[in-house]
Every structure is written in structure tokens, then in C-alpha cells.
Amino acid sequence: MNTAGAPGFAGASIGGPRPSYVLRGRFALNSEKIHRPAEPVEPGAGAFLTNLGVRSDAPGRLVLDLGPAHLRSLGIAHGGVVATLLDSVMGWNASRSAPADHYVVTAQLNVNFIRPAWEGESLRAVSELRHHGRMTAVAQGEVRTAGGALVATGSATFVYVKHTDRTRANPDRLDPGPAAAPDTPPSP
């Protein structure tokens, strides 16, 4: 497959020379290494989400202002970024139902993309807990623009895992805020 003319590949093809390009924003990528941001990561927020620029502006809601580093070709948000927002907000919601001394991990994640999100848009992710039992929790969520346009919906199953000394010493989550009632629909 020849990628000549493809953005960022400068005529490279599979098996040919490695691409050399720069992603604008918080990460710069070239053929040798990734340069990470120099600012410190907020304790407890999770390095991955902090590096993406995800923040919480209300209990149980995550926000991301889309910049160049969040985009794929065509100038739209990368699906993995949107899926990360959904997985994170649903996981934090599910973590509220976890038994004492347990955390949650994603066992299954479904994402339905409704419309593209563009650079400069602010995305808001919310979720509701649909079920919680002795071993698992199920949540639904959605991502909307600040203007209320639906970008994606999703559902996920989370498994409760007992903390060990290692996981207890290294929490990797934001405070999800108070638990929402299972039958409360998400709000934009």
C-alpha cells in the first residue's frame, strides 16, 4: 500500500522508510520518540486522562476541549478519544457501587458513534448506572457537545476487583461525585 500524499507520511509506504511527522498539541511525535508534556500530572487524576486534557467540571461529568492532538485525519476527533471519555465516565460511575476495598476494571465496552466532533468543540461525558451486583456493574453513557449535539453513546460492564497493597497505594481516578439513581437519565 502506498501512502504517498497521505497526511504525515511524506511518501512512506509499508515496509519503506518510517514516517517522520509532528502532532501539534500536547504530544510531539517523530520517528525516534514521543515528547511528553513537562507539566506535572495532578495527583489522583490519572496520567492518561490528565495528558489528554480531560477534567471534571461537575460531579459525575467529564469534559474535554478538543484540540489538534485529539484529531485523526479529516480534522475530526479520534474515536479512541471519544471512547476513552465514555469508558472513564462510566467506570467512575460504576466505581461508586463497588464493594468496600474494591475497584473496577472494564470487561466489555460498546461505543456507538453518532456524529463527528471537530476541533474547538467541548465534549461532555455523563453516565448512569443500570445495574450493580456482587461481582459486576453495568453503565450507559453519552458524549455531547457543549451545545447539546449527541456525539456518541455507549455501554460497559465493569468487574469489581479487590485492592492489593499495590493498587491501594496508587489510586488512578478522579472523585466521581455522588452516585446517581439508576433510573436517572444522563443530562447534557
C-alpha positions in Angstrom: 0.0 0.0 0.0 1.4 3.3 -1.0 0.7 6.2 1.4 2.2 8.9 -0.8 0.2 12.0 -0.3 -1.3 10.8 3.0 -1.1 13.4 5.7 2.0 12.8 7.8 3.6 10.0 5.8 5.6 12.0 3.4 5.6 9.3 0.7 6.3 6.4 3.0 4.9 3.0 2.3 4.6 -0.2 4.4 8.0 -1.7 4.6 9.5 1.6 3.5 11.0 4.4 5.5 9.5 5.2 8.8 7.2 8.3 8.8 8.5 11.5 10.4 5.9 13.9 11.4 4.7 16.1 14.3 1.4 16.0 16.0 0.6 19.5 17.2 -0.7 20.0 20.8 0.4 18.2 23.9 2.5 15.4 22.2 5.1 15.7 19.5 5.9 12.5 17.7 8.8 11.9 15.4 10.5 8.7 14.1 12.6 8.4 17.3 10.5 9.2 20.4 7.4 10.8 21.9 8.0 14.0 23.9 5.6 14.2 26.9 4.3 17.4 28.4 6.6 18.9 31.1 3.9 20.0 33.5 3.3 17.7 36.5 0.3 15.4 36.5 -2.4 16.2 39.0 -2.2 13.6 41.8 -5.0 11.1 41.7 -6.3 12.3 38.3 -4.6 9.6 36.2 -1.8 10.4 33.9 -3.5 9.3 30.8 -6.6 11.5 31.3 -4.6 14.4 32.5 -2.3 14.2 29.4 -5.4 14.2 27.2 -6.7 17.3 28.9 -9.8 15.6 30.5 -11.2 17.3 33.5 -14.3 17.1 35.7 -16.5 20.3 35.9 -19.4 18.8 37.8 -19.9 15.6 39.9 -20.0 12.6 37.6 -19.3 14.6 34.4 -16.1 14.7 32.3 -15.2 17.5 29.9 -12.6 17.6 27.1 -12.0 20.7 24.8 -10.9 19.2 21.5 -7.5 20.4 20.2 -5.2 19.3 17.4 -3.7 16.5 19.5 -7.1 14.8 19.7 -7.8 14.7 16.0 -7.4 12.0 13.3 -7.5 12.7 9.6 -10.2 14.9 8.2 -9.9 17.1 11.3 -12.3 15.1 13.4 -11.9 13.7 16.9 -10.2 10.3 17.1 -12.7 7.6 18.0 -10.4 6.4 20.8 -10.6 9.8 22.5 -14.4 9.6 22.5 -14.3 6.0 23.6 -11.9 7.0 26.4 -14.3 9.6 27.7 -17.2 7.1 27.8 -15.1 4.4 29.4 -13.8 6.7 32.0 -17.1 8.4 33.0 -18.9 5.0 33.1 -16.1 3.4 35.1 -16.2 6.2 37.7 -19.9 5.9 38.0 -19.6 2.1 38.4 -16.8 2.6 41.0 -19.4 4.2 43.3 -21.2 0.8 43.6 -18.0 -1.2 44.2 -17.8 -3.1 47.5 -15.5 -1.7 50.1 -11.8 -2.2 49.3 -12.6 -2.9 45.6 -12.0 -1.0 42.3 -13.5 -1.6 38.8 -12.0 -2.7 35.5 -13.7 -2.6 32.2 -14.7 -6.1 31.0 -16.7 -5.0 27.9 -17.2 -1.7 26.2 -19.6 -0.8 23.4 -19.5 2.6 21.6 -21.9 3.9 19.1 -20.6 7.0 17.2 -23.4 9.3 16.1 -21.7 12.3 14.6 -18.1 13.6 14.3 -16.7 16.1 16.8 -14.5 18.9 15.5 -11.5 20.8 16.8 -12.6 23.6 19.1 -15.7 21.7 20.3 -16.1 21.0 24.0 -17.3 17.5 24.8 -19.2 16.5 27.9 -19.5 12.8 29.0 -22.1 11.6 31.5 -23.3 8.2 32.5 -25.9 6.3 34.5 -25.6 3.1 36.4 -28.0 0.5 35.0 -27.1 -2.5 37.3 -24.8 -3.4 40.1 -24.4 -6.8 41.6 -22.0 -8.7 43.7 -19.3 -9.0 41.0 -20.2 -6.6 38.2 -21.8 -3.3 37.3 -23.3 -2.1 34.0 -23.4 1.5 33.0 -24.6 3.5 30.0 -23.2 6.9 28.9 -23.2 9.5 26.3 -20.9 12.2 25.0 -22.4 15.5 23.8 -21.0 18.8 22.6 -21.4 21.9 24.8 -24.3 22.8 22.5 -26.1 19.5 23.3 -25.4 17.7 20.0 -25.1 13.9 20.6 -21.6 12.6 19.6 -21.6 9.1 20.9 -23.4 6.7 23.2 -22.0 3.6 25.0 -22.5 0.9 27.5 -20.0 -1.1 29.5 -19.7 -3.9 32.0 -17.2 -3.5 34.9 -15.8 -6.2 37.2 -15.1 -5.5 40.8 -11.5 -6.3 41.8 -10.2 -6.4 45.4 -7.5 -3.9 46.1 -4.0 -5.1 46.8 -1.3 -3.1 48.6 0.0 -2.0 45.2 -3.4 -0.8 43.9 -4.4 0.8 47.2 -1.2 2.9 47.2 -1.7 4.1 43.6 -5.2 5.3 43.0 -5.8 6.4 39.4 -9.2 8.2 39.4 -10.9 11.5 39.9 -13.6 11.8 42.5 -16.7 10.7 40.6 -19.0 12.7 42.9 -22.3 11.4 44.4 -23.9 8.4 42.9 -26.8 8.9 40.5 -30.0 6.9 40.8 -30.0 4.0 38.3 -33.2 5.3 36.5 -32.0 8.9 36.2 -31.3 9.8 32.5 -28.0 11.5 31.7 -28.1 15.2 31.3 -26.0 17.2 28.8 
